[in-house]
Structure formats: structure tokens, C-alpha cells
Amino acid sequence: MEVKKDILWRVYLLYFGVCLIGLAIIGKIAKLQFVEGEYWKQKAEENTTEFKTIDAARGNIYADDATTLLATDLPFYEIHIDVNADGINKKIFNENIDSLAYYLAQLFKDKSAKEYRNELVSARKDGSRFHLIHRNVSYTDLKKLQSFPIVRMGKYKGGLIVMETNKRKMPFQMLAQRTIGYKLTDVKPVGLEGAYDHELQGTDGKRLMQKLAGNIWMPLNDENEIEPQDGKDLITTIDVNIQDVAEHALDAQLREQDADHGCVILMEVKTGEIKAIANLTKNKAGNYEETFNYAIGESVEPGSTFKLASLIAGMEDGLIDLNDKIDIEDGSTTFYNRTMRDSHHPEQSIVTVQRVFEVSSNVGVSKLITNAYSKNPQKYIDRLYQFHLNDTLGLEIAGEGHPFIKDTKHKNWSGVSLPWMSIGYEIRLTPLQILNFYNAVANDGKMVKPRFVKEMRYRGQVLEKMEPIIIDQQICSKETIAKAKKLMEGVVENGTAQNLKNPYYKIAGKTGTVQKVVDGKYAKHAYGASFVGYFPADNPVYSCIVVISNPNKDIYYGGLVSAPVFRAIADRVYATNFDIHKEPTKTNDLAFPFVQEGNPTDLKQIFSKLDLPQNNAVIAASKYIATPVKENENTVPDVQGMGLRDAIYILENKGLIVKCQGRGVVKQQSVMPGTLVTKGTEIILELI
């Protein structure tokens, strides 16, 4: 009996203990729900919601016309659907799901309508509130999607969730690609994108988002809590038309010569604005692409283009003059234990300084500089330093190669350093550094800093204008500059670049050919070919350099390899820039082309501009007579003797279909003049 009482007592105690624990749990729940509920709810929200960064739209980069885009951020969208949104009841979903799936399949063409339907039905059953439909959707496709069944009801009723992202695009793709540059995650930005990264990137915004299963973040609101502020825009100095010509001309010549790589730079003489810059490298497939900015970053021995700096130094120091004569022997000479050679056997041994430069005689230049400075070679070096040839240009674009012109205290200075440096060896310069020196000569001695950006804007408003920066008002005397210009004009008129000579405008410049170092030795098969100069020579507006590395078709001279690229660019610029043309000579003795008939009003205007004689009835000049065209509205006109353009204009206005044979003026027409016009009739013009 006592045992039973003890057991019963133990059961009562256990029951009582369980009740107490239960009451404690209920009390704790009540406390959590009613007393601490708001606190823990807030904690839960803090752990599942977060302000996420919204990238600002990067500023645009424009060409020099301020309208042509070189780089821009294009908006793309990530589309999600909350298939369990409050507005999507069972009836609406079932009645519209087939149509929505059909339109999605038609728009994106990545899945069938059946696949889209199955996904959406499955997502609704699973209770999904953030079902991914598609990434990288364009703005145009987004607008179409917003008209589709269900989602056209909006975010809250139709469950449509749109997340915007920006992607950097270059509309002209490879055009000036390395100069425009890029910015990639975990990669140091290059080009203008890197130089102006802070200005272009803008200020990021913030958006409140909630964390879902699978580490997916969904925006809680339609709008950003803090709107991003777009970056500033850059207006560059690049002219896309010239840039296009430069790249095509360089590409064609690189292919023709099977060269390793090359670059082109075109600069405006007065301002230092870079109007075109192209850098092409041969890839494994044998095509050429922009992978490295050689124009800015490749510091190498320039070769013969450096001879101008050497002779300017000698002339400025009063030690050399154009009419001085030098014995270039048989095209070879010896300095200590090394032989200096010219590329060609000379026509004569005793020549002037002018002729030495025109034919690019290594022997001539090296002997001139050695004779002038052998007793004090540091004086020559100091003069080169005065020309800023040992200074970097301080470009905003990163990666400028360092120039190197050693002085007499350098550990590698030797007895042959002076003659070899005088012709562009044992030194290093980038193509842009060489061009900048030649540009200073073209600019009458004023050296300006090359620049790539003209303005900075924000939403169309000009924030900053970049003015030309002067490095040196006068690198040497006006007298020396005049002599230097004469030297360069002689190269085109009588020297190694006579293939640039033309009847329309004058070019001045210097060819360059340099033997390159391979594995520590000068290689017989590796050369660099260059041409640098300016045009028009009598009133310089543009300077340009072309450098082609390792041509492989047994032609490696600058005049034959690089000069043709210079000519192609210069011709295009001259043809399209009437501001640099000379005024036409006004004279009554002009030999005017013969034209039988034309528009008297147009002709009078032309003759008035040219200051040629005219009267009300007939315009006459030399062999030229113009009379009004006599036409009958319903008959085929007589176009014999006319130029093709005028003939086509008149005949097509009559409704005739014109075909032509030959070139020149119209000799015969297949439909006789005076024939009644039938629209759509074919007429053949024979030209001579």
C-alpha cells in the first residue's frame, strides 16, 4: 500500500512538472508574440532585407562632333514574375496562361510555348514570388513584354518585376578601341575609360531588396530608394571619319606587307588634338585587331626619323648649315671598331646637308654630328633635352612608354654612342613622342601637349573645356625651324618620299627605317618602317606618323611601307576639309571644261564666285558657252553632248529608265529626241 502511494505521488509530481513546463512555454510564446513581437519581427526583416547597390549609368564618350557615340551604357533588363501576386487569382491565371506562354515564346524564341506554360504553372504551385523569365532583355523587348496578358496589369496585380542593368557598348567596335579603353571587374581600366573613370562612373543608388530562398534578392518596391546619378560625358578629339580611313589604310598595308603590327596617329598642329589613332596587331588567325596601344606605349629605337632632331641641334648651335658639305665616301665609314653604312650606294660622295637629309644618309648625319660634337658630346645631349625629347608627355591615358636618351655619364656610353644616337639608335621614343616633336616644328617651334578630350559635359551642359596646353613656347629659333622645314620638304620633293609628291598639296616629312633588336642582337630580318610629317607643307594643319613593325615581304623602307598609309590619310583629309585648300586663282584665262547645255542660273552663280565674265543672255568664258535647255514636256529631250549627271537628271524626271555605256559626255541616245515620252521606257546613252 505504501508502495502504491509512493508511485502515485511521483506521477502527480511528474504531471505537475509537465504542466509547469507547458505553462512556461506558453508564457514564453505569449511574451514573444505580444510583448517582444515587434522587436523580433524587426530583427527578422533586418536579416532578410538589405539595401543593394544600383550602379549608375556610366557617362557617354563621344567623337569630336559631340553627337557620335564611341562608348555608351545601354540598359538591359532582368525580368521576373510573381505568379502568386494578389491580383492573379485562379481564374485570371487559367484564362491567360496559354496566351502569356505563347507571347513569351514568340518574343524570346528560346523555349516553346508549352515549356513556358509548364514553368509558370509549376512556379505557381510552388508558391514562387520571383520566377525568372529572361535576362539581358532590351528596352524594345521590355516594352513589348509589358503588353502581354497577366503582366500588363503591372507589378502588384500582374506580378511583373523588372530589374535594370547597364552594359558598356562601343557602337564602332574596334574603332580606336585601345584609346577609348574599357573598365572590367578586377582589371585596371585602360584608355580614356581609365583616365576619366571617376568622372564617368557617376554615383551609385540604393534599392531595398529581400532575400529569398536560394540566395535570390527581390526588390521590395518599384522605385529605387536612392536614385543613381549618371556619370559625366566626354567629348573626345577623335574624328570618326578620319579614324575610319586611318584604320582601313593601316590594315590594308599591314596585310599587304604581312607585318606584325603598326600604328597611326593624326594630330592637329595648333591644338594638339588627336584626330585619329589606330593600333593593329596580327592575331593567330592572321587578322588584325587592337590589343595594345603601340602609339602611346611602345618605346623603341626610332631610327632615321630622329635625324631631324640631330640636325636641328647642330643648326641651333651654329655648327651645321644646309649648304655645308660632307664626304659620305662610298656610303660607309668607320667609328672606332664599328662600320656605319647607308642603305644605298651614293650618287656622289660630296653632298650638302640638305641632300644628306633628303636621301637619309646614315654616314652623312653621323659624320656631321661627330664632327660638331666629338669634343663635347654632352652639349649635343643637352640640346636634345632642351627639345623635351627625354620627357614624357604626361598623357591622361595610362601606359605611356618612357623615352630614353642617355647622357655621357651613363654606364653604357661609349665612343660610338654619339654617331649611332645621331641616326636614332641607342635611344628609345614612342611614336607619339616623335610625332609631338615634328608637330612642334610644323607649329613654328611651339610645342603643345597631345590631347584626347575637348570637353566634359553633364546632361548636355558643358562643365569644362580643355584648352591646348603649351609645353614650350619655342623649342628653338625661328631661323632653325625654317631650315628644318626646308629639309623635310626636300625629302618629298627630291628624296626618299617622292611617292608622296602630288599636284594638289605639299607634304613635308621624313622616312625612317630601323633595324630591330631580337634576342639582344640587331637582326637582319627585323625592321621598323616609319614616316612622320605634316601637311599642307606651306600652311601646316595636321601632323601624322605611321609606324609599321616587321614587314615580311622583303620591303622594309619607310618610304615604301609607311608613306603610302600617310598619303591615303592625308588625301582623304585634304579632300574633305575645304578650309585647308588654297584660294583658287582668279583669272579670265581659265581653261574651262566644255559643256553644251545646263542651268543658266546655276552657271551664273558659279561664274560669279569665280569672278568670270557674264551677261544676262549668255555666260561665256574661254571656250565655254551655255544656253538654256529647250524642252517639250511630252517628248524625249536631246541630251547629246551633256555630262552624264545632267543627262540622267533630265531623263529620269521624264520618267525614263536610263542605262549608260562608256564614260565622259553623251555621244548618242537610243531614243531619238522629239519622241513622245512613255514612262518606264528604257533609254541607253553611249558616252565618250
NUKEBA-26157 format. One record per residue (C-alpha): residue in three letters; z, y, x; residue number from 1. Coordinates in steps of 0.1 Angstrom, whole numbers. Layout:
BEGIN
ALA Z Y X NUM;
...
END
This chain:
BEGIN
MET 0 0 0 1;
GLU 9 23 28 2;
VAL -24 15 45 3;
LYS -44 24 14 4;
LYS -26 57 11 5;
ASP -34 65 47 6;
ILE -71 57 42 7;
LEU -73 78 10 8;
TRP -56 106 28 9;
ARG -81 105 56 10;
VAL -110 106 31 11;
TYR -95 136 14 12;
LEU -92 154 48 13;
LEU -128 145 57 14;
TYR -141 157 23 15;
PHE -121 189 26 16;
GLY -135 194 62 17;
VAL -171 189 50 18;
CYS -165 214 22 19;
LEU -152 240 46 20;
ILE -182 235 69 21;
GLY -205 238 39 22;
LEU -188 270 28 23;
ALA -191 283 63 24;
ILE -228 276 64 25;
ILE -233 292 30 26;
GLY -214 322 41 27;
LYS -235 325 73 28;
ILE -267 323 53 29;
ALA -254 349 29 30;
LYS -245 371 58 31;
LEU -279 367 74 32;
GLN -297 373 42 33;
PHE -277 401 26 34;
VAL -258 417 55 35;
GLU -279 413 86 36;
GLY -312 406 68 37;
GLU -329 439 77 38;
TYR -318 436 113 39;
TRP -333 401 118 40;
LYS -364 410 98 41;
GLN -370 439 122 42;
LYS -364 415 151 43;
ALA -390 391 138 44;
GLU -415 418 133 45;
GLU -408 431 168 46;
ASN -416 396 182 47;
THR -448 391 162 48;
THR -463 427 162 49;
GLU -474 448 191 50;
PHE -494 479 199 51;
LYS -525 468 216 52;
THR -547 490 238 53;
ILE -580 501 223 54;
ASP -605 510 250 55;
ALA -620 545 249 56;
ALA -658 547 248 57;
ARG -669 554 284 58;
GLY -689 586 289 59;
ASN -726 585 290 60;
ILE -747 590 322 61;
TYR -779 610 316 62;
ALA -810 618 336 63;
ASP -817 654 346 64;
ASP -831 663 312 65;
ALA -797 657 296 66;
THR -813 635 269 67;
THR -825 604 286 68;
LEU -797 578 288 69;
LEU -792 560 321 70;
ALA -759 543 311 71;
THR -740 542 278 72;
ASP -714 523 259 73;
LEU -729 505 229 74;
PRO -705 495 201 75;
PHE -703 458 192 76;
TYR -680 442 166 77;
GLU -660 411 162 78;
ILE -660 400 125 79;
HIS -631 381 108 80;
ILE -624 373 72 81;
ASP -591 369 54 82;
VAL -603 343 30 83;
ASN -568 344 13 84;
ALA -568 381 7 85;
ASP -552 392 -26 86;
GLY -585 403 -41 87;
ILE -602 369 -35 88;
ASN -590 348 -64 89;
LYS -602 313 -70 90;
LYS -629 324 -95 91;
ILE -643 351 -72 92;
PHE -643 327 -42 93;
ASN -660 298 -60 94;
GLU -687 321 -76 95;
ASN -697 338 -44 96;
ILE -690 314 -15 97;
ASP -725 299 -17 98;
SER -742 333 -16 99;
LEU -720 346 12 100;
ALA -727 315 33 101;
TYR -764 319 27 102;
TYR -765 355 38 103;
LEU -744 348 69 104;
ALA -767 320 80 105;
GLN -797 343 75 106;
LEU -782 372 94 107;
PHE -768 353 125 108;
LYS -791 323 125 109;
ASP -765 303 145 110;
LYS -754 279 117 111;
SER -767 266 84 112;
ALA -755 279 51 113;
LYS -738 246 45 114;
GLU -719 249 78 115;
TYR -707 284 70 116;
ARG -697 273 35 117;
ASN -677 243 48 118;
GLU -659 265 74 119;
LEU -649 291 48 120;
VAL -637 265 23 121;
SER -617 248 49 122;
ALA -602 281 61 123;
ARG -591 290 26 124;
LYS -574 256 22 125;
ASP -556 260 55 126;
GLY -543 294 44 127;
SER -562 313 71 128;
ARG -559 350 71 129;
PHE -580 358 101 130;
HIS -610 335 102 131;
LEU -636 343 129 132;
ILE -672 348 116 133;
HIS -690 362 147 134;
ARG -686 381 179 135;
ASN -708 407 195 136;
VAL -722 419 162 137;
SER -744 450 165 138;
TYR -738 481 143 139;
THR -770 474 124 140;
ASP -760 439 116 141;
LEU -725 451 106 142;
LYS -739 474 80 143;
LYS -759 446 66 144;
LEU -729 423 65 145;
GLN -708 449 46 146;
SER -732 445 17 147;
PHE -727 407 14 148;
PRO -708 391 -15 149;
ILE -670 390 -14 150;
VAL -667 410 19 151;
ARG -684 441 3 152;
MET -651 445 -16 153;
GLY -635 458 16 154;
LYS -606 447 37 155;
TYR -579 443 12 156;
LYS -599 429 -17 157;
GLY -627 412 2 158;
GLY -608 403 34 159;
LEU -633 419 58 160;
ILE -617 426 92 161;
VAL -637 444 118 162;
MET -627 449 154 163;
GLU -648 472 176 164;
THR -655 467 213 165;
ASN -678 486 237 166;
LYS -703 472 262 167;
ARG -719 491 290 168;
LYS -756 491 289 169;
MET -783 505 312 170;
PRO -814 512 290 171;
PHE -837 513 320 172;
GLN -820 482 335 173;
MET -829 482 373 174;
LEU -839 518 375 175;
ALA -816 535 401 176;
GLN -792 507 393 177;
ARG -771 508 425 178;
THR -768 546 424 179;
ILE -758 547 387 180;
GLY -735 518 396 181;
TYR -711 497 374 182;
LYS -675 490 367 183;
LEU -663 455 363 184;
THR -628 440 358 185;
ASP -611 433 392 186;
VAL -641 447 411 187;
LYS -642 481 428 188;
PRO -666 504 408 189;
VAL -697 514 427 190;
GLY -722 543 424 191;
LEU -716 572 400 192;
GLU -696 549 377 193;
GLY -671 545 405 194;
ALA -673 581 418 195;
TYR -666 596 384 196;
ASP -645 567 369 197;
HIS -616 589 360 198;
GLU -638 614 341 199;
LEU -660 587 325 200;
GLN -632 564 313 201;
GLY -615 587 287 202;
THR -581 580 272 203;
ASP -574 547 255 204;
GLY -560 544 220 205;
LYS -534 521 203 206;
ARG -536 498 174 207;
LEU -507 478 157 208;
MET -515 441 156 209;
GLN -497 410 145 210;
LYS -496 377 164 211;
LEU -509 347 145 212;
ALA -508 310 154 213;
GLY -530 302 184 214;
ASN -521 334 201 215;
ILE -546 354 179 216;
TRP -539 390 172 217;
MET -549 406 139 218;
PRO -549 443 132 219;
LEU -524 453 105 220;
ASN -543 485 95 221;
ASP -578 496 91 222;
GLU -574 526 114 223;
ASN -560 529 149 224;
GLU -525 543 152 225;
ILE -537 564 182 226;
GLU -574 571 183 227;
PRO -590 567 217 228;
GLN -606 598 233 229;
ASP -641 593 247 230;
GLY -649 599 283 231;
LYS -669 628 296 232;
ASP -707 627 301 233;
LEU -725 631 334 234;
ILE -759 648 337 235;
THR -774 635 369 236;
THR -802 649 390 237;
ILE -824 618 386 238;
ASP -859 624 371 239;
VAL -867 591 354 240;
ASN -905 596 356 241;
ILE -903 602 394 242;
GLN -878 574 397 243;
ASP -901 550 380 244;
VAL -930 560 402 245;
ALA -908 556 433 246;
GLU -896 521 424 247;
HIS -931 509 415 248;
ALA -947 523 446 249;
LEU -919 508 468 250;
ASP -920 474 450 251;
ALA -958 472 454 252;
GLN -957 479 491 253;
LEU -928 456 498 254;
ARG -948 428 481 255;
GLU -979 438 500 256;
GLN -961 436 533 257;
ASP -938 407 524 258;
ALA -909 429 536 259;
ASP -872 421 535 260;
HIS -860 453 519 261;
GLY -867 490 516 262;
CYS -856 523 501 263;
VAL -870 556 490 264;
ILE -852 590 484 265;
LEU -868 621 470 266;
MET -848 653 473 267;
GLU -853 689 460 268;
VAL -854 711 491 269;
LYS -835 742 479 270;
THR -807 725 459 271;
GLY -802 691 475 272;
GLU -807 674 441 273;
ILE -817 637 444 274;
LYS -846 633 420 275;
ALA -853 597 428 276;
ILE -836 569 448 277;
ALA -847 533 450 278;
ASN -833 504 469 279;
LEU -850 470 467 280;
THR -842 436 483 281;
LYS -862 404 482 282;
ASN -843 376 465 283;
LYS -847 339 469 284;
ALA -874 338 442 285;
GLY -895 363 462 286;
ASN -889 391 437 287;
TYR -873 425 445 288;
GLU -841 438 429 289;
GLU -814 464 435 290;
THR -785 446 452 291;
PHE -774 471 479 292;
ASN -778 509 483 293;
TYR -796 510 517 294;
ALA -804 547 513 295;
ILE -767 555 515 296;
GLY -751 526 531 297;
GLU -774 512 558 298;
SER -767 529 592 299;
VAL -793 517 617 300;
GLU -813 529 647 301;
PRO -839 554 632 302;
GLY -865 552 659 303;
SER -893 578 661 304;
THR -881 599 632 305;
PHE -853 610 655 306;
LYS -878 626 679 307;
LEU -878 658 658 308;
ALA -841 663 664 309;
SER -846 658 701 310;
LEU -874 683 704 311;
ILE -857 708 682 312;
ALA -827 706 706 313;
GLY -849 712 736 314;
MET -867 741 719 315;
GLU -834 757 707 316;
ASP -820 756 742 317;
GLY -852 772 755 318;
LEU -860 741 777 319;
ILE -891 729 758 320;
ASP -920 747 741 321;
LEU -950 734 720 322;
ASN -976 743 747 323;
ASP -957 727 776 324;
LYS -974 698 791 325;
ILE -961 664 802 326;
ASP -976 635 820 327;
ILE -974 604 798 328;
GLU -991 584 825 329;
ASP -1007 552 811 330;
GLY -983 550 782 331;
SER -954 536 801 332;
THR -928 548 825 333;
THR -896 535 841 334;
PHE -860 548 839 335;
TYR -838 530 863 336;
ASN -844 493 856 337;
ARG -859 497 821 338;
THR -895 504 812 339;
MET -904 528 783 340;
ARG -937 521 766 341;
ASP -958 538 740 342;
SER -973 517 711 343;
HIS -1008 526 721 344;
HIS -1026 534 753 345;
PRO -1030 572 755 346;
GLU -1064 590 752 347;
GLN -1053 612 782 348;
SER -1023 613 804 349;
ILE -1016 651 805 350;
VAL -1008 663 770 351;
THR -989 691 753 352;
VAL -956 688 735 353;
GLN -975 693 702 354;
ARG -997 663 710 355;
VAL -968 642 722 356;
PHE -952 645 688 357;
GLU -984 640 668 358;
VAL -991 607 685 359;
SER -954 598 686 360;
SER -954 591 724 361;
ASN -921 575 734 362;
VAL -929 582 771 363;
GLY -936 619 764 364;
VAL -905 626 744 365;
SER -881 607 767 366;
LYS -895 624 798 367;
LEU -893 658 781 368;
ILE -856 653 772 369;
THR -847 636 805 370;
ASN -863 665 825 371;
ALA -845 691 803 372;
TYR -810 675 802 373;
SER -806 650 830 374;
LYS -783 673 849 375;
ASN -762 680 818 376;
PRO -768 653 791 377;
GLN -737 664 772 378;
LYS -755 697 764 379;
TYR -781 676 745 380;
ILE -754 657 727 381;
ASP -736 689 717 382;
ARG -768 703 703 383;
LEU -773 672 681 384;
TYR -737 676 669 385;
GLN -745 712 660 386;
PHE -772 698 637 387;
HIS -744 678 619 388;
LEU -762 645 628 389;
ASN -728 629 637 390;
ASP -712 639 605 391;
THR -710 620 572 392;
LEU -724 639 542 393;
GLY -692 634 522 394;
LEU -711 620 492 395;
GLU -693 614 459 396;
ILE -707 579 459 397;
ALA -687 555 480 398;
GLY -701 534 508 399;
GLU -719 560 530 400;
GLY -727 545 564 401;
HIS -711 562 594 402;
PRO -735 580 618 403;
PHE -731 572 654 404;
ILE -743 594 683 405;
LYS -722 587 714 406;
ASP -713 613 739 407;
THR -713 610 777 408;
LYS -677 598 778 409;
HIS -684 568 756 410;
LYS -678 534 773 411;
ASN -714 524 767 412;
TRP -730 555 781 413;
SER -755 546 809 414;
GLY -783 561 829 415;
VAL -808 550 803 416;
SER -789 563 773 417;
LEU -804 598 774 418;
PRO -841 587 773 419;
TRP -835 560 748 420;
MET -814 581 725 421;
SER -841 608 725 422;
ILE -865 584 707 423;
GLY -840 571 682 424;
TYR -823 541 699 425;
GLU -786 536 708 426;
ILE -777 557 678 427;
ARG -772 550 641 428;
LEU -780 570 610 429;
THR -786 562 573 430;
PRO -819 571 556 431;
LEU -802 599 536 432;
GLN -786 614 567 433;
ILE -821 615 584 434;
LEU -836 630 552 435;
ASN -810 656 550 436;
PHE -818 669 585 437;
TYR -855 670 577 438;
ASN -847 688 544 439;
ALA -828 715 564 440;
VAL -860 721 584 441;
ALA -880 723 552 442;
ASN -854 747 539 443;
ASP -859 771 568 444;
GLY -828 759 586 445;
LYS -803 759 557 446;
MET -787 725 553 447;
VAL -775 716 518 448;
LYS -754 686 507 449;
PRO -773 659 488 450;
ARG -760 657 452 451;
PHE -765 633 423 452;
VAL -748 652 394 453;
LYS -757 685 379 454;
GLU -732 689 351 455;
MET -702 674 333 456;
ARG -701 676 295 457;
TYR -679 666 266 458;
ARG -695 662 232 459;
GLY -724 684 242 460;
GLN -702 712 257 461;
VAL -707 720 294 462;
LEU -674 716 312 463;
GLU -686 720 348 464;
LYS -718 729 365 465;
MET -722 715 400 466;
GLU -737 742 422 467;
PRO -755 735 456 468;
ILE -731 730 485 469;
ILE -742 745 518 470;
ILE -733 725 548 471;
ASP -747 751 573 472;
GLN -765 783 566 473;
GLN -786 780 597 474;
ILE -787 748 619 475;
CYS -810 766 644 476;
SER -831 797 649 477;
LYS -860 806 626 478;
GLU -883 806 656 479;
THR -874 770 663 480;
ILE -877 760 627 481;
ALA -913 774 626 482;
LYS -922 754 657 483;
ALA -907 722 641 484;
LYS -928 727 610 485;
LYS -959 731 631 486;
LEU -950 698 649 487;
MET -948 680 616 488;
GLU -979 695 601 489;
GLY -998 683 631 490;
VAL -987 647 625 491;
VAL -1006 647 592 492;
GLU -1035 668 603 493;
ASN -1042 652 637 494;
GLY -1017 624 643 495;
THR -1002 591 632 496;
ALA -1001 601 595 497;
GLN -1037 613 589 498;
ASN -1039 589 560 499;
LEU -1017 614 541 500;
LYS -1042 642 546 501;
ASN -1058 654 513 502;
PRO -1077 684 500 503;
TYR -1052 693 473 504;
TYR -1019 700 491 505;
LYS -1004 697 526 506;
ILE -978 673 537 507;
ALA -956 676 568 508;
GLY -936 648 583 509;
LYS -930 622 609 510;
THR -938 585 612 511;
GLY -912 561 625 512;
THR -913 526 640 513;
VAL -883 509 654 514;
GLN -877 475 670 515;
LYS -847 459 654 516;
VAL -818 441 669 517;
VAL -815 404 660 518;
ASP -786 383 675 519;
GLY -778 411 699 520;
LYS -813 415 713 521;
TYR -844 435 703 522;
ALA -867 411 685 523;
LYS -905 412 688 524;
HIS -909 401 652 525;
ALA -884 425 635 526;
TYR -893 461 628 527;
GLY -884 490 606 528;
ALA -911 513 594 529;
SER -905 548 580 530;
PHE -920 581 571 531;
VAL -900 612 564 532;
GLY -913 647 555 533;
TYR -918 673 528 534;
PHE -945 688 505 535;
PRO -962 711 499 536;
ALA -960 719 536 537;
ASP -968 756 532 538;
ASN -940 760 505 539;
PRO -917 730 506 540;
VAL -903 720 473 541;
TYR -895 683 478 542;
SER -885 662 508 543;
CYS -888 624 509 544;
ILE -881 594 531 545;
VAL -894 559 529 546;
VAL -879 531 550 547;
ILE -893 495 549 548;
SER -874 468 568 549;
ASN -890 437 584 550;
PRO -926 438 571 551;
ASN -941 404 578 552;
LYS -979 409 577 553;
ASP -983 419 613 554;
ILE -985 456 603 555;
TYR -953 475 611 556;
TYR -962 511 619 557;
GLY -946 538 597 558;
GLY -979 555 591 559;
LEU -995 523 577 560;
VAL -965 507 560 561;
SER -942 536 547 562;
ALA -965 566 545 563;
PRO -986 551 515 564;
VAL -954 549 494 565;
PHE -947 586 503 566;
ARG -982 595 493 567;
ALA -980 577 459 568;
ILE -948 595 450 569;
ALA -960 629 463 570;
ASP -993 626 444 571;
ARG -975 619 412 572;
VAL -950 647 416 573;
TYR -977 672 426 574;
ALA -1000 662 397 575;
THR -972 666 371 576;
ASN -955 697 385 577;
PHE -977 727 380 578;
ASP -951 750 394 579;
ILE -958 739 429 580;
HIS -996 744 426 581;
LYS -1013 773 442 582;
GLU -1027 800 420 583;
PRO -1065 794 416 584;
THR -1087 818 435 585;
LYS -1102 844 411 586;
THR -1139 849 418 587;
ASN -1171 853 399 588;
ASP -1189 829 422 589;
LEU -1171 798 410 590;
ALA -1194 768 406 591;
PHE -1185 758 370 592;
PRO -1194 724 356 593;
PHE -1224 724 332 594;
VAL -1216 717 295 595;
GLN -1242 720 268 596;
GLU -1221 728 238 597;
GLY -1184 734 230 598;
ASN -1159 755 210 599;
PRO -1166 792 218 600;
THR -1130 802 210 601;
ASP -1116 777 234 602;
LEU -1141 786 261 603;
LYS -1134 823 258 604;
GLN -1097 816 263 605;
ILE -1104 796 294 606;
PHE -1127 822 309 607;
SER -1101 849 301 608;
LYS -1074 830 320 609;
LEU -1098 826 349 610;
ASP -1109 862 348 611;
LEU -1146 853 344 612;
PRO -1172 875 326 613;
GLN -1178 870 289 614;
ASN -1192 888 258 615;
ASN -1189 882 220 616;
ALA -1220 862 216 617;
VAL -1224 841 248 618;
ILE -1200 831 275 619;
ALA -1217 830 309 620;
ALA -1207 822 344 621;
SER -1229 810 372 622;
LYS -1249 781 357 623;
TYR -1227 778 327 624;
ILE -1239 788 291 625;
ALA -1220 779 259 626;
THR -1233 783 224 627;
PRO -1217 773 191 628;
VAL -1224 738 179 629;
LYS -1247 737 149 630;
GLU -1236 711 124 631;
ASN -1247 699 90 632;
GLU -1218 685 71 633;
ASN -1237 654 58 634;
THR -1257 644 88 635;
VAL -1252 629 123 636;
PRO -1248 657 148 637;
ASP -1267 659 182 638;
VAL -1241 651 209 639;
GLN -1266 645 237 640;
GLY -1256 665 269 641;
MET -1219 667 258 642;
GLY -1189 652 276 643;
LEU -1176 620 261 644;
ARG -1143 636 248 645;
ASP -1162 663 228 646;
ALA -1187 638 215 647;
ILE -1161 614 203 648;
TYR -1141 641 187 649;
ILE -1171 654 167 650;
LEU -1185 619 157 651;
GLU -1151 604 147 652;
ASN -1144 634 125 653;
LYS -1176 625 107 654;
GLY -1162 590 100 655;
LEU -1184 572 126 656;
ILE -1172 544 148 657;
VAL -1180 553 185 658;
LYS -1188 529 213 659;
CYS -1200 540 247 660;
GLN -1218 527 278 661;
GLY -1216 542 313 662;
ARG -1198 573 325 663;
GLY -1205 610 326 664;
VAL -1223 630 298 665;
VAL -1241 617 268 666;
LYS -1278 608 276 667;
GLN -1287 591 244 668;
GLN -1272 582 210 669;
SER -1282 552 189 670;
VAL -1282 570 156 671;
MET -1307 599 156 672;
PRO -1294 634 149 673;
GLY -1300 645 113 674;
THR -1295 610 99 675;
LEU -1274 611 67 676;
VAL -1238 601 75 677;
THR -1223 569 62 678;
LYS -1187 565 70 679;
GLY -1179 534 91 680;
THR -1214 534 107 681;
GLU -1213 524 144 682;
ILE -1229 547 169 683;
ILE -1235 538 206 684;
LEU -1235 565 232 685;
GLU -1253 560 266 686;
LEU -1237 581 293 687;
ILE -1250 591 327 688;
END
